[in-house]
Amino acid sequence: MEKLSLDLFAAEPGVYLMKNSAGIVIYVGKAKNLKQRIKQYFVPGRDSRAMIPLLIAQVTHIDTILVLSEKEALLLENTLIKKHKPKYNVLLKDDKTFVSLMINHKHQWPQVRLVRYKGAAKEDGLYFGPYTNALAARQTYELIARLFPLRQCSDEELKRRSRPCLLYSIKRCIAPCVNKCSKEEYDQFVESTIKFLKGQDKEVLKELYQEMEKASAEMEFEKANAFLKTIRQIEHVTDQEQVVAKTKGKDTDVLGIYRHADVVIVAQLLFREGKLVGSEHFTFNEVVEDDEDLLESFILQHYKTELPEEILVPVKLTEALSEIVKTSIITPKIGEKKILIELATKNAQAIFRLEKDQEELKEKMLLDLQETCKLNRYPKRIECFDTSSLSGSHLVASMAAYTNGEREAKRKRLFKIKGISKPDDYAALHQVLSRRLTRAKAEDDLPDLIIVDGGKGQLNIALEVFKELDIASVDVISLAKEDAKHTKGLTEERIFLPEHKDPIHLKPHSPLLFFLQQIRDEAHRTAISFHKQQRTIKSSLDTIPGIGPTKRQRLLQHFGSLKRIQEASPEELKKIKGITSKDIEKLKKIT
């Protein structure tokens, strides 16, 4: 971009959108002074970030939008990032799920549940969390179940029980289902559970001691013993936990940031009631934003629900940000909060080292695969195919995809085999590979390696498809389990290679063997699951009088699934050849 054109930008607050030659927005930024900010990108040596030269080399046009204030610029930038999803901006996924513990405190006999949800939590109980992962949530749930004898059965089970379950006999539940406890006694444990989850350990212990002494004074020794048991368990847990308590009882998130070349790690430490309860991290690649812009964008996208009382950050951010997210955002200069920032930064650096080591291990694994199987290409992208034809019906197939040694769920593909009525694995594989590779070839999306489940015969089918489609840039191998079993264990595996008469045998404890098994088993599991789904649809339609094979096939070909058939309106169903009003009435009654 010429210097003359840079001088034409307004020296006012606003947002700028950098576009490439195809007109695609590749970066969105904000500025108090657009003219000054945009010029900085084009002054040699002015900006030392590793990705800046790569970004500028692609920019052919810059659009700007003027606003009245820095706050408006921040909000507009966030909106445009979500809309355009620029390559060089931080972008968090909107489909994040949260795992929390929930107490349905409005119920007569509340219980603790593990719940998973998206977006904001429902207003159907008290929520504690969210936890950084399901394992942490489950461990806390199991701890609560040991400490406090609340019911664990469903509402339906609670209503129909006539005698206590096993949990009562092992002192893990006080059996409200059959009135073995009073409402007051049960509510006492509910209140203690809530306080414990809030981190109020000492208050819980104090109240439990009081209840124990009261029960003992009233000669209710069994009840007193139950309180004593709970007290001892809590003391054991709290004595052994090494809890960092640095935030004076507040709910605080601490953010640290670490950069290395084009990789940025954001570490998040979670303090609840002043105690460190967990951590999370986010990795971004090819990000152009500086630390200030990156953290502002991260906070706007990440903090939608479950807001802490304060967020500690390592660099000073726009003052308007606190107003937008409605929580206090602090950049500490000295004291304990400054130490927490340093701790979060240290965590970010440690995570980078760990991820780098893991990446190196995966790269070593893929290089080993390339060498062992005599591949022509480094297998960065792998696609594995498997077919399923249980009971000789509903032929289906699946494709599992792996990129850089990691499963890529969004690339998974499911196939219904067309025009093959009897079991024929070779014909089914030929059809699936032809369909997949024809499309991949047209979209310039061919993988580096294809793995087919089976032996020499399946490998030859794949090579035949390659020849028909004139594909020479993709490697292919077949993987056959001993006796064609798909059971897990240290069984012998055979790898068949093109132009090699004898298969390769990998050692039972070989990491490469486990990696290949993981890929093949994922494809097999997906194919079996899809096959069962298709059989379920067929069996449901088979029970409807008047819906024969022809009508069933037309319905499934048009709608694709039983759910869509059920959701279709009568007008949509009438468009299917041969479907009558009586058929529609029967279809609507499917359960």
Helices and strands as residue ranges (DSSP letters): H 3-6, E 14-19, E 25-31, H 34-41, H 52-58, E 61-66, H 70-84, E 97-103, E 112-118, E 126-131, H 134-147, H 155-160, H 166-169, G 176-178, H 183-197, H 201-217, H 221-240, E 252-260, E 263-272, E 275-285, H 291-302, E 310-312, H 320-325, E 328-330, H 335-372, E 381-388, G 390-392, E 396-403, E 406-407, G 409-411, E 413-416, H 425-442, E 449-453, H 456-468, E 475-481, G 482-484, E 493-496, E 504-505, H 511-542, H 549-559, H 562-567, H 570-574, H 581-587
